[in-house]
Amino acid sequence: MEAHHFSVTAGSESLIFYAFSVTDANLIMADGKSLEGEGVHPDETVLPTAEDIAVGRDSVMARASELVGSKLDPVSAAKLFPFEGPKL
C-alpha cells in the first residue's frame, strides 16, 4: 500500500509535534490479490558466505545480474556498492 505522510505542529507557546499517514493506494496483482499482509516471496534465496564478505565478493549481486541477463563476476559486483563502515 502507499501512503502520504504528514508532519504537523500544534500550539503557540508549547509546540506539540505529531504525524500521521493516510493510505491512498493499494497494489493489486494480476490474480486480483493485494500484496498487503502477504509481501513478495522470492523464487530463490541467495546469501553471501563469510568468506565472500571477508575477501570483498558480492555473490548475491552477481547472481541478480545473471537473472536479468547480464554477466558480472562477484568481485566486480562488490565494487558497484562498496561497503562503508560506521563513521567513528
HELIX and SHEET records of a PDB file:
HELIX    1   1 ALA A   50  VAL A   55  1                                   6    
HELIX    2   2 SER A   59  LEU A   67  1                                   9    
HELIX    3   3 PRO A   74  LEU A   80  1                                   7    
SHEET    1   A 2 GLU A   2  ALA A  10  0                                        
SHEET    2   A 2 ILE A  16  ALA A  25 -1                                        
END                                                                             
